Amino acid sequence: MTNHNLHPVWSKALGLNPQPAAETPQPAATAVAPSAAADGWHVIRALNPRPGAPVTIRKQFGPQIWVSTTVRPGDPRYPADLQA
């Protein structure tokens, strides 16, 4: 098991086996379909936001493991109901 976001020094210290690097995906393969892009993302800290304002969203990846980010209009994860 390996975590691609983990620094190699920490991987070695934790005893995780490195895996060979995957090939770089083509740009067409990395595009996210707008309909599936917001899958799993939930709006937080959006108490009566004005349309078009940046919004904080989060997604749960496991028990007690959350990733949060701020999205702006134009991002496929931006909530449709807040589009200006």
DSSP file (Angstrom, degrees, kcal/mol; ACC not computed):
  #  RESIDUE AA STRUCTURE BP1 BP2  ACC     N-H-->O    O-->H-N    N-H-->O    O-->H-N    TCO  KAPPA ALPHA  PHI   PSI    X-CA   Y-CA   Z-CA
    1    1 A M              0   0    0      0, 0.0    16,-0.4     0, 0.0     2,-0.3   0.000 360.0 360.0 360.0 137.7    0.0    0.0    0.0
    2    2 A T        -     0   0    0     14,-0.1     2,-0.6    16,-0.0     3,-0.0  -0.987 360.0-141.6-141.8 151.5    1.3    3.4   -0.8
    3    3 A N    >   -     0   0    0     -2,-0.3     3,-1.6     1,-0.1     8,-0.1  -0.966   7.6-155.4-115.1 118.4    0.0    7.0   -0.6
    4    4 A H  T 3  S+     0   0    0     -2,-0.6    -1,-0.1     1,-0.3     0, 0.0   0.700  94.7  55.7 -68.0 -19.1    1.0    9.2   -3.5
    5    5 A N  T 3  S+     0   0    0      2,-0.1     2,-0.4    -3,-0.0    -1,-0.3   0.482  87.8  98.3 -89.3  -2.8    0.6   12.3   -1.4
    6    6 A L  S <  S-     0   0    0     -3,-1.6    -3,-0.1     1,-0.1     5,-0.0  -0.708  81.9-114.3 -90.2 133.5    3.1   11.0    1.2
    7    7 A H    >>  -     0   0    0     -2,-0.4     4,-2.3     1,-0.1     3,-0.5  -0.355  25.0-119.4 -63.6 143.2    6.7   12.2    1.0
    8    8 A P  H 3> S+     0   0    0      0, 0.0     4,-2.3     0, 0.0     5,-0.2   0.825 113.2  57.2 -56.0 -33.4    9.1    9.4    0.2
    9    9 A V  H 3> S+     0   0    0      1,-0.2     4,-2.2     2,-0.2     5,-0.1   0.920 109.6  44.6 -63.8 -42.4   11.0   10.0    3.5
   10   10 A W  H <> S+     0   0    0     -3,-0.5     4,-2.4     2,-0.2     6,-0.2   0.878 110.2  55.4 -69.5 -36.8    7.8    9.4    5.4
   11   11 A S  H  X>S+     0   0    0     -4,-2.3     5,-2.7     1,-0.2     4,-0.6   0.927 111.1  44.7 -59.1 -44.3    6.9    6.3    3.2
   12   12 A K  H ><5S+     0   0    0     -4,-2.3     3,-0.8     1,-0.2    -2,-0.2   0.913 112.9  50.6 -66.4 -42.5   10.3    4.8    4.1
   13   13 A A  H 3<5S+     0   0    0     -4,-2.2    -1,-0.2     1,-0.2    -2,-0.2   0.846 112.8  46.3 -64.6 -33.8    9.9    5.7    7.8
   14   14 A L  H 3<5S-     0   0    0     -4,-2.4    -1,-0.2    -5,-0.1    -2,-0.2   0.517 114.5-117.0 -87.2  -5.3    6.5    4.1    7.9
   15   15 A G  T <<5 +     0   0    0     -3,-0.8     2,-0.4    -4,-0.6    -3,-0.2   0.755  58.4 155.3  78.4  24.5    7.6    1.0    6.1
   16   16 A L      < -     0   0    0     -5,-2.7    -1,-0.3    -6,-0.2   -14,-0.1  -0.691  44.1-122.3 -86.7 137.8    5.4    1.5    3.1
   17   17 A N        -     0   0    0    -16,-0.4     2,-0.1    -2,-0.4    -5,-0.0  -0.654  24.4-127.8 -81.0 126.1    6.5   -0.1   -0.2
   18   18 A P        -     0   0    0      0, 0.0   -16,-0.0     0, 0.0    -1,-0.0  -0.471  19.9-147.1 -71.5 144.7    7.0    2.4   -3.0
   19   19 A Q        -     0   0    0     -2,-0.1     3,-0.1     1,-0.1     0, 0.0  -0.815  29.9 -90.9-107.4 151.8    5.2    1.5   -6.3
   20   20 A P        -     0   0    0      0, 0.0    -1,-0.1     0, 0.0     2,-0.1  -0.295  53.5 -94.9 -60.8 146.2    6.5    2.4   -9.7
   21   21 A A        -     0   0    0      1,-0.1     2,-0.1    -3,-0.0     3,-0.1  -0.357  40.2-123.7 -63.9 137.3    5.4    5.7  -11.0
   22   22 A A        -     0   0    0      1,-0.1    -1,-0.1    -3,-0.1     2,-0.0  -0.409  34.2 -90.9 -77.0 157.6    2.3    5.5  -13.2
   23   23 A E        -     0   0    0      1,-0.1    -1,-0.1    -2,-0.1     0, 0.0  -0.370  47.4 -99.3 -66.4 148.4    2.4    6.9  -16.7
   24   24 A T        -     0   0    0     -3,-0.1    -1,-0.1     1,-0.1     2,-0.0  -0.557  43.7-123.1 -69.0 124.5    1.3   10.5  -17.0
   25   25 A P        -     0   0    0      0, 0.0    -1,-0.1     0, 0.0     5,-0.1  -0.326  25.6-104.0 -69.7 152.8   -2.3   10.6  -18.2
   26   26 A Q    >>  -     0   0    0      1,-0.1     4,-1.1    -2,-0.0     3,-0.8  -0.421  30.4-113.5 -70.9 150.7   -3.3   12.4  -21.4
   27   27 A P  H 3> S+     0   0    0      0, 0.0     4,-0.6     0, 0.0     3,-0.5   0.851 117.0  55.3 -56.1 -36.2   -5.0   15.7  -20.9
   28   28 A A  H 34 S+     0   0    0      1,-0.2     3,-0.5     2,-0.2    -2,-0.0   0.843 106.2  51.7 -66.3 -31.5   -8.2   14.4  -22.5
   29   29 A A  H <4 S+     0   0    0     -3,-0.8    -1,-0.2     1,-0.2    -3,-0.0   0.713 105.8  55.2 -77.7 -19.9   -8.3   11.6  -19.9
   30   30 A T  H  < S+     0   0    0     -4,-1.1    -1,-0.2    -3,-0.5    -2,-0.2   0.564  79.8 111.4 -90.8  -7.9   -7.9   14.0  -17.0
   31   31 A A     <  -     0   0    0     -4,-0.6     2,-0.5    -3,-0.5    -3,-0.0  -0.400  63.4-136.8 -66.4 141.9  -10.9   16.1  -17.8
   32   32 A V        -     0   0    0     -2,-0.1     5,-0.1     2,-0.0    -1,-0.1  -0.870  14.9-121.8-104.0 129.9  -13.7   15.8  -15.3
   33   33 A A    >>  -     0   0    0     -2,-0.5     4,-1.3     1,-0.1     3,-0.9  -0.533  19.2-134.0 -68.2 130.5  -17.3   15.5  -16.6
   34   34 A P  H 3> S+     0   0    0      0, 0.0     4,-0.6     0, 0.0    -1,-0.1   0.829 102.8  56.5 -57.0 -33.4  -19.3   18.4  -15.1
   35   35 A S  H 34 S+     0   0    0      1,-0.2     3,-0.1     2,-0.1    -2,-0.0   0.831 117.6  32.5 -70.2 -29.7  -22.2   16.1  -14.1
   36   36 A A  H X4 S+     0   0    0     -3,-0.9     3,-1.2     1,-0.1    -1,-0.2   0.497  96.9  87.3-102.3  -5.1  -20.0   13.8  -12.0
   37   37 A A  H 3< S+     0   0    0     -4,-1.3    -2,-0.1     1,-0.3    40,-0.1   0.844  88.8  48.1 -67.9 -34.3  -17.5   16.4  -10.8
   38   38 A A  T >< S+     0   0    0     -4,-0.6     3,-1.8    38,-0.2     2,-0.3   0.371  79.4 135.1 -87.6   6.0  -19.5   17.4   -7.7
   39   39 A D  T <  S+     0   0    0     -3,-1.2     3,-0.1     1,-0.3    -3,-0.1  -0.374  80.7   0.7 -61.2 117.7  -20.1   13.8   -6.7
   40   40 A G  T 3  S+     0   0    0      1,-0.3    20,-0.5    -2,-0.3     2,-0.4   0.278  99.6 123.2  90.1 -11.2  -19.5   13.5   -3.0
   41   41 A W  E <   -A   59   0A   0     -3,-1.8     2,-0.4    18,-0.1    -1,-0.3  -0.702  41.5-165.8 -88.0 134.9  -18.6   17.2   -2.4
   42   42 A H  E     -A   58   0A   0     16,-3.1    16,-2.3    -2,-0.4     2,-0.3  -0.951  21.4-117.4-122.6 140.1  -20.7   19.0    0.2
   43   43 A V  E     +A   57   0A   0     -2,-0.4     2,-0.3    14,-0.2    14,-0.3  -0.574  36.4 175.2 -75.9 132.5  -21.0   22.8    0.7
   44   44 A I  E     +A   56   0A   0     12,-3.2    12,-0.7    -2,-0.3     3,-0.0  -0.938  59.1  23.6-131.5 158.4  -19.8   24.0    4.1
   45   45 A R  S    S+     0   0    0     -2,-0.3    11,-0.3     1,-0.1    -1,-0.2   0.903  81.0 126.0  53.8  46.3  -19.5   27.5    5.5
   46   46 A A        +     0   0    0     -3,-0.2     2,-1.0     9,-0.1    -1,-0.1  -0.448  27.5 166.5-128.4  59.4  -22.0   28.9    3.0
   47   47 A L  S    S-     0   0    0      1,-0.3    -3,-0.0    -3,-0.0     0, 0.0  -0.667  80.9 -30.1 -79.6 105.3  -24.5   30.7    5.3
   48   48 A N  S    S-     0   0    0     -2,-1.0    -1,-0.3     1,-0.1     2,-0.1   0.922  87.0-171.6  51.5  54.0  -26.5   32.8    2.8
   49   49 A P        -     0   0    0      0, 0.0    -1,-0.1     0, 0.0     3,-0.1  -0.425  24.7-113.9 -72.9 150.4  -23.7   33.3    0.3
   50   50 A R    >   -     0   0    0      1,-0.1     3,-2.0     4,-0.1    34,-0.1  -0.574  43.9 -90.1 -78.3 147.9  -24.2   35.7   -2.5
   51   51 A P  T 3  S+     0   0    0      0, 0.0    32,-0.2     0, 0.0    -1,-0.1  -0.343 114.4  23.5 -58.9 134.6  -24.3   34.1   -6.0
   52   52 A G  T 3  S+     0   0    0     30,-1.6    31,-0.1     1,-0.3     3,-0.1   0.387  92.1 129.0  90.5  -2.5  -20.9   34.0   -7.5
   53   53 A A  S <  S-     0   0    0     -3,-2.0    -1,-0.3    29,-0.2    18,-0.1  -0.532  70.1 -93.7 -82.9 151.6  -19.0   34.1   -4.2
   54   54 A P        -     0   0    0      0, 0.0     2,-0.4     0, 0.0    18,-0.2  -0.368  45.3-159.2 -60.8 143.9  -16.3   31.6   -3.3
   55   55 A V  E     - B   0  71A   0     16,-2.5    16,-3.0    -3,-0.1     2,-0.4  -0.975  14.3-128.9-130.6 140.4  -17.7   28.6   -1.4
   56   56 A T  E     -AB  44  70A   0    -12,-0.7   -12,-3.2    -2,-0.4     2,-0.3  -0.770  32.1-179.8 -88.8 131.8  -15.9   26.1    0.9
   57   57 A I  E     -AB  43  69A   0     12,-3.1    12,-2.3    -2,-0.4     2,-0.3  -0.872   7.9-165.2-127.0 160.9  -16.7   22.4    0.1
   58   58 A R  E     -AB  42  68A   0    -16,-2.3   -16,-3.1    -2,-0.3     2,-0.3  -0.977   6.3-159.8-145.1 159.3  -15.6   19.1    1.6
   59   59 A K  E     -AB  41  67A   0      8,-2.3     8,-2.4    -2,-0.3     2,-0.5  -0.999  19.0-130.9-140.4 138.7  -15.6   15.4    0.7
   60   60 A Q  E     + B   0  66A   0    -20,-0.5     6,-0.2    -2,-0.3    -2,-0.0  -0.800  23.8 174.1 -94.0 126.7  -15.3   12.4    3.0
   61   61 A F  E     -     0   0A   0      4,-2.6     5,-0.2    -2,-0.5    -1,-0.1   0.540  66.9 -23.6-105.7 -12.3  -12.7    9.8    1.9
   62   62 A G  E >  S- B   0  65A   0      3,-1.2     3,-2.0     0, 0.0     2,-0.4  -0.966  99.1 -36.9-176.9-177.9  -12.9    7.6    4.9
   63   63 A P  T 3  S-     0   0    0      0, 0.0     3,-0.1     0, 0.0    -2,-0.0  -0.459 129.8 -10.2 -63.3 121.4  -13.8    7.5    8.5
   64   64 A Q  T 3  S+     0   0    0     -2,-0.4     2,-0.6     1,-0.2    -4,-0.0   0.703 108.1 119.6  61.0  23.9  -12.7   10.8   10.0
   65   65 A I  E <   +B   62   0A   0     -3,-2.0    -4,-2.6     2,-0.0    -3,-1.2  -0.942  35.5 166.2-120.1 108.8  -10.8   11.7    6.8
   66   66 A W  E     -B   60   0A   0     -2,-0.6     2,-0.4    -6,-0.2    -6,-0.2  -0.924  22.7-158.5-122.3 145.9  -12.1   14.8    5.1
   67   67 A V  E     -B   59   0A   0     -8,-2.4    -8,-2.3    -2,-0.4     2,-0.3  -0.992  16.8-174.8-120.3 131.1  -10.7   17.0    2.4
   68   68 A S  E     +B   58   0A   0     -2,-0.4     2,-0.3   -10,-0.2   -10,-0.2  -0.930   8.9 161.9-127.4 153.4  -11.9   20.5    2.1
   69   69 A T  E     -B   57   0A   0    -12,-2.3   -12,-3.1    -2,-0.3     2,-0.5  -0.957  36.2-110.0-156.1 167.7  -11.2   23.3   -0.5
   70   70 A T  E     -B   56   0A   0     -2,-0.3     2,-0.3   -14,-0.2   -14,-0.2  -0.926  31.9-164.8-108.3 131.2  -12.6   26.6   -1.7
   71   71 A V  E     -B   55   0A   0    -16,-3.0   -16,-2.5    -2,-0.5     3,-0.0  -0.865   3.3-156.3-116.6 151.4  -14.1   26.7   -5.1
   72   72 A R    >   -     0   0    0     -2,-0.3     3,-2.1   -18,-0.2     6,-0.2  -0.764  42.4 -70.9-117.1 164.4  -15.0   29.7   -7.3
   73   73 A P  T 3  S+     0   0    0      0, 0.0    -1,-0.1     0, 0.0    10,-0.0  -0.282 120.3  39.9 -55.3 140.5  -17.5   30.1  -10.1
   74   74 A G  T 3  S+     0   0    0      1,-0.4     9,-0.0     4,-0.1    -3,-0.0   0.054  85.0 114.9 103.5 -23.1  -16.4   28.2  -13.1
   75   75 A D  S X  S-     0   0    0     -3,-2.1     3,-2.0     1,-0.1    -1,-0.4  -0.633  72.3-130.3 -76.0 135.5  -15.1   25.2  -11.2
   76   76 A P  T 3  S+     0   0    0      0, 0.0   -38,-0.2     0, 0.0    -1,-0.1   0.737 107.8  57.0 -61.6 -20.1  -17.1   22.1  -12.0
   77   77 A R  T 3  S+     0   0    0    -40,-0.1    -6,-0.1    -5,-0.1     3,-0.1   0.540  78.7 115.8 -85.6  -6.3  -17.5   21.4   -8.2
   78   78 A Y  S <  S-     0   0    0     -3,-2.0     5,-0.1    -6,-0.2   -40,-0.1  -0.432  81.4 -99.9 -65.1 133.4  -19.1   24.9   -7.7
   79   79 A P    >   -     0   0    0      0, 0.0     3,-1.3     0, 0.0     4,-0.3  -0.289  23.2-141.2 -59.4 132.3  -22.8   24.4   -6.5
   80   80 A A  G >  S+     0   0    0      1,-0.3     3,-1.2     2,-0.2    -2,-0.1   0.828  98.6  61.2 -64.5 -32.7  -25.2   25.0   -9.4
   81   81 A D  G 3  S+     0   0    0      1,-0.2    -1,-0.3     3,-0.0    -3,-0.0   0.636 104.4  49.9 -73.1 -10.9  -27.7   26.8   -7.2
   82   82 A L  G <  S+     0   0    0     -3,-1.3   -30,-1.6   -31,-0.1    -1,-0.2   0.393  78.6 124.6-104.6   1.8  -25.1   29.5   -6.5
   83   83 A Q    <         0   0    0     -3,-1.2    -3,-0.0    -4,-0.3   -30,-0.0  -0.394 360.0 360.0 -61.5 136.0  -24.2   30.1  -10.1
   84   84 A A              0   0    0    -34,-0.1    -1,-0.2    -2,-0.1    -3,-0.0   0.474 360.0 360.0 -74.7 360.0  -24.6   33.8  -10.9
